[in-house]
Amino acid sequence: MMPKILIADDSRLYVRLISGWLKESSFEVLVASDSIQALVMATQGRPDAIILDISMPGGSGIDVLKKLKLSPKTKHM
């Protein structure tokens, strides 16, 4: 099973660059373009790690991280 990485960034260029490199390195990649999608995908997709943009539509990456750490289902990420 390939490790799963969630990229949460509203920049298509950064997502394309980072996801391309990760896929070449045998990672499964999930992509969210805003903080709400990031929270949903982190909860449902259960990634092994998350790459968060600091500034995204709907809230910051820091806000996403704080919410993930409060939930028993996602606090390990």
Secondary structure in CASP SS format (residue, H / E / C, confidence):
PFRMAT SS
TARGET T0000
AUTHOR 0000-0000-0000
METHOD secondary structure of the structure
MODEL  1
M C 1.00
M C 1.00
P C 1.00
K E 1.00
I E 1.00
L E 1.00
I E 1.00
A E 1.00
D C 1.00
D C 1.00
S C 1.00
R H 1.00
L H 1.00
Y H 1.00
V H 1.00
R H 1.00
L H 1.00
I H 1.00
S H 1.00
G H 1.00
W H 1.00
L H 1.00
K H 1.00
E H 1.00
S C 1.00
S C 1.00
F C 1.00
E E 1.00
V E 1.00
L E 1.00
V E 1.00
A E 1.00
S C 1.00
D C 1.00
S H 1.00
I H 1.00
Q H 1.00
A H 1.00
L H 1.00
V H 1.00
M H 1.00
A H 1.00
T H 1.00
Q H 1.00
G H 1.00
R C 1.00
P C 1.00
D C 1.00
A E 1.00
I E 1.00
I E 1.00
L E 1.00
D C 1.00
I C 1.00
S E 1.00
M E 1.00
P C 1.00
G C 1.00
G E 1.00
S E 1.00
G H 1.00
I H 1.00
D H 1.00
V H 1.00
L H 1.00
K H 1.00
K H 1.00
L H 1.00
K H 1.00
L H 1.00
S C 1.00
P C 1.00
K C 1.00
T C 1.00
K C 1.00
H C 1.00
M C 1.00
END
